[in-house]
Amino acid sequence: MDTLDEIDLQILRTLQKNAKLTTKELADAVHLTPTPVFERQKRLERKGYIRKYVAVLDADKLGLGLQVYCKVKLKQINHEIADTFVRRIMRIPEVTECYNTSGAYDYLLKVRAADMKQYQEFVLTKLGDIDSVGSIESTFVMAELKQTNGINI
């Protein structure tokens, strides 16, 4: 791992809060001139510290206000079954996040749907169509109290 200095960390912290800043605005925020900030930012991108820039959308305004965490247990698991399951999940647009977990369940999915009816259809036609799925447990989000993509650095 490369060593990051305090200015690199300041750049990363600032971009986590607002990735839309111009190079000049970012330079002002970290008290440097634009050229070295631009070079540092490009190096952080090249080295993989900055993976991508995204817009965070309002799911409620887009009609996808139902957020569900879906715990999936496979009937059995090996490399082939796991790979096949993940490939299928990657093609399902309602699944916005997928984690391989330890414990009682094998995978944790974050799912977005318009309403309970659409989620039911998702479970029956998309998850239900995957042969390796043994059981599903759904947890419905009543209120999102904290959400961040940031990392505390």
C-alpha positions in Angstrom: 0.0 0.0 0.0 1.2 3.5 -0.9 1.7 6.0 1.9 -0.8 8.8 1.8 0.2 12.1 3.4 -2.2 14.5 5.1 -2.9 16.4 1.9 -3.9 13.2 0.1 -6.2 12.4 3.0 -7.7 15.9 2.9 -8.3 15.6 -0.8 -10.1 12.2 -0.3 -12.2 13.6 2.7 -13.2 16.6 0.6 -14.1 14.6 -2.4 -16.2 12.2 -0.3 -18.3 15.2 0.8 -18.6 16.7 -2.7 -17.1 15.0 -5.7 -18.5 17.7 -8.0 -15.9 20.3 -6.9 -13.7 21.8 -9.6 -10.0 21.4 -9.3 -9.7 25.1 -8.2 -12.4 24.6 -5.5 -10.7 21.4 -4.3 -7.3 23.2 -4.3 -8.8 26.1 -2.2 -10.3 23.5 0.3 -6.9 21.9 0.9 -4.9 25.1 0.6 -2.8 24.3 -2.4 -2.6 25.5 -6.0 -4.7 23.7 -8.6 -1.8 22.0 -10.5 -0.5 19.8 -7.6 -4.0 19.0 -6.5 -4.9 17.9 -10.0 -1.8 15.7 -10.1 -2.6 14.2 -6.7 -6.2 13.6 -7.6 -5.2 11.8 -10.8 -2.6 9.7 -8.9 -5.3 8.8 -6.3 -7.5 7.7 -9.1 -4.8 5.8 -10.9 -3.8 3.9 -7.7 -7.4 3.0 -7.0 -8.0 5.1 -3.9 -10.8 6.8 -5.8 -12.8 4.1 -7.6 -15.4 6.2 -9.3 -17.6 9.4 -9.0 -21.3 9.0 -8.7 -24.5 11.0 -8.2 -26.5 9.8 -5.2 -30.2 9.7 -6.3 -33.3 10.1 -4.3 -35.1 6.7 -4.5 -38.4 8.0 -3.1 -38.6 10.7 -5.8 -37.9 8.0 -8.4 -40.7 5.8 -7.2 -38.4 3.2 -5.6 -39.0 4.0 -1.9 -39.2 0.5 -0.6 -35.8 -0.6 0.6 -35.4 -4.2 1.7 -32.4 -6.2 3.1 -32.8 -9.7 1.9 -30.8 -12.5 3.5 -30.3 -15.5 1.3 -29.3 -19.0 2.3 -28.3 -21.4 -0.5 -29.3 -25.1 -0.4 -25.6 -26.0 -0.6 -22.5 -24.1 -1.5 -19.4 -24.6 -3.5 -17.4 -22.4 -5.9 -19.5 -23.3 -8.9 -22.9 -22.7 -7.1 -21.7 -19.5 -5.6 -20.3 -18.2 -8.9 -23.6 -19.0 -10.7 -25.6 -17.3 -7.9 -23.5 -14.2 -8.0 -23.6 -14.0 -11.8 -27.4 -14.2 -11.7 -27.7 -11.5 -8.9 -25.4 -9.2 -10.9 -28.0 -9.1 -13.7 -31.0 -8.2 -11.5 -31.4 -4.4 -11.4 -33.5 -4.4 -8.2 -30.5 -5.7 -6.3 -28.3 -2.6 -5.6 -25.8 -4.3 -3.3 -24.8 -7.9 -2.7 -22.5 -9.1 0.1 -21.2 -12.6 0.8 -21.6 -13.0 4.5 -20.8 -15.5 7.3 -23.3 -16.8 9.8 -26.8 -18.1 9.2 -27.1 -16.7 5.7 -24.7 -16.8 2.7 -25.6 -13.5 1.1 -27.1 -10.2 2.1 -28.9 -8.3 -0.7 -30.0 -4.7 -0.7 -33.1 -4.4 -2.9 -35.1 -1.4 -4.1 -38.7 -1.7 -5.2 -41.6 0.6 -5.7 -43.8 -1.1 -3.2 -44.6 -4.4 -1.5 -46.3 -5.8 -4.6 -43.2 -5.2 -6.7 -41.0 -6.7 -4.1 -43.2 -9.8 -3.9 -42.9 -10.1 -7.7 -39.1 -9.8 -7.4 -39.0 -12.6 -4.8 -41.3 -14.9 -6.8 -39.9 -14.4 -10.3 -36.3 -13.4 -9.9 -35.0 -14.9 -6.6 -37.5 -17.8 -6.8 -36.1 -18.6 -10.3 -32.6 -19.4 -8.9 -32.4 -23.1 -8.2 -29.7 -22.8 -5.5 -31.7 -20.5 -3.2 -32.8 -22.4 -0.1 -34.4 -19.7 2.0 -34.9 -16.0 2.0 -35.5 -13.7 5.0 -36.6 -10.1 4.3 -36.1 -7.1 6.5 -38.0 -3.9 5.5 -36.5 -0.5 6.2 -39.0 1.8 7.9 -36.8 4.9 8.0 -33.3 5.6 6.8 -31.6 7.4 9.7 -28.0 7.5 8.4 -26.6 6.8 5.0 -23.2 7.5 3.8 -20.8 6.2 1.2 -17.9 7.8 3.0 -15.1 6.1 4.8 -13.9 7.6 8.0 -10.2 8.5 7.2 
